Amino acid sequence: MSDLFPEFPSDRGEGSPDIGVGVDTIAVIGSTSENLLFELRHQELEREVDQVTGELRETPGYGFSDVQIGLAWVRVHGGRRAGNPWLRLELSTPTMLNGHNRNPLDRSFVGDVVDAALSVLSERLPDVPQIDQVTVARLDLTRDFRDVPSPSETLARLSRLHVPHARVHRVDYQPDGAVQTLTRGSSREWLSRGYDKRVQLLQRAQRDPAHADLLEAWADVSVGQLRFEVEVRRPLLRRKGLVLLSDLVPDVLEELAREYFLRAQWNQIIPGPARQRRILEDLRSSGVITPAEQRNLCVLLYSNLLGMDVPLTRHPLERSTALARRFGLAGAVAEEPQQRYLDFDRGIEVAV
């Protein structure tokens, strides 16, 4: 692992094949010993006084250490459950191999990569469990959609659609007001996310100056990449019978990702905005027009569409008419919205 170096995209572009459903983060838990807990850099000690001798005894409780495994820094947790020491290892498998998670790990290799990570960790800490002694506590499955005209627009339109029984529905925005991440799920068992991969890599570059050049280079070749990701948590993994690393069969992982892609209704047909709406959103986000002017322009265009008198006073009406002419909106009729949807099997956004 120490001989690995992060790779930059080639001059010909990213060149990575579409692997379908991939793997990003995985967490495993296994039994360990007090020796390992004592070795963790950050610890919370449990103190107990012997009632007979008055002797103070200290035993390690919860603790953690940051350990470099491959090209990733990984936080290793340790603690006790019912008095028994345990270890939790959570890592981004593609970051471990590549220094970034722009390209997910092929799901066929998840067991091999976790085995390698445990092997490296055993060189740094005592009594690290082996691969057949750990159980899966978290699994993030991904599906990338390439050449999406505007990932933020697709996410914005998806966010307006109702999803029954989704207890979590959260929208996160970029500083310019564009949608960056849409999150849906049940919180306890699973969470699905969709986000603009290019923007996410640029945000990571700002937080990680040491690898900013690498992350920015991969961001440059990730324009139009919308990532769907489902984080499957321990209760659901148990219910699905995915306990050991050997249970993570490639076909099973693909069907699991597909199931929650459909359950969160990421496959919904989404209407595309009319030309006027796109122009108005661009003008508003760039500060060319004020919110009040945007509102008045909408009133003018909608009234023209219905053939009705415009319910604006003289000055707002004159100003809105002048703006409509200036930006090519005067006399325009709203276009039929183009409907689109995310095709899971092909990894593209399809117009219908």
Phi, psi and omega in degrees: 000325184293342181273358182284147174229142178296140181259137175269154176297150182284169178295340181272002180111192187286320172063013182271138181288159175279112183265003182077228179285128179237182182236137173247263184277141172220143176234138178231152180231139177207164179285149179216206182229170176296332179303317180293317181300321179294335183276347180293138189294318181251122188226152167244110183273143175260125183253138180220134180260126176292122185292340182269307185268343184077009182285136177270124179245136179243131175231145180291137175257254178266147176197170177205159175219150172261122185233137176275123177236113186063235181258012182239144169269126188240135176269122180256126181253148174220153180188198180232143172225118185055036178084353183261131180292143178222159179232137174236126177244124179232127182209153171275109186297318178292328178294322177302321183271326190242347184087000178201165180246028179298319177253119182292166177283136173302128186297344179289341188251010186298319179296318180296319182290318177295321177300317179295320180296317178295324179296316178296318181297326180293341176281343183255332185228151179278155170056042174283129181295153177274172189298326180277004180248006180244155175241156184277128181250341179200146179212122178255117178255142185235155169217118181267142174244120187261155175058035174285126185306317179210095179305320182294323179292317177300316180294322179298317181290322176296325183294339181275352182268137183282135176241109181300142173070009176275109183285334178250125174215100186231138178240125176250141188245153170282165180303331180275004178094352178287149179287130177256315184222135173244126183240131177222148176163201183244359178073303184286320187252324183200151174223132175252144180226147169231134182205160178281112185295323180300312181295321181296321178293322177294322177294320177295323179298323179293327181274348185228074184304329183296333181241021184299318181299317180297311184293321179293324178296318178288329176297322182298330181258016181245018178298131179082011180264111176257123181256128167263135182219133175240123177266111182262123186261171191305314181302319180288322177300318178296316182296329179274358181077020180259084186254310182261162177300328180291344178281345186276067180285137184310313181296324179294319180293321178297315180292327178294316178297318179297317182302317184273342167297316180285321182297322178277001175059042173286350179268006181300144174287127186242130180286140175275149181288150175291164182301318181300318182295319179299316180296315181298318179296320178294317180295320181291314183293331180272357177082010181291323177237155179275165176304322180293320178293323177298316180298317181293324177296320178297318178298316180299311183294319181292322178295320177296322180297320182272355182070033183251162172295144182277120182279058177233149175287173191302307185295311177299326180292316180296318180296316180295320179296318179296318179294320180298319178292318183299321185256018174073028181255349184297130177072007183283147174253135183304134180284155170295124181295137177276126181270145181218165173206159178272120181269108185299315185293321184268343178070035179220166172263127188247134174273140179235000000 
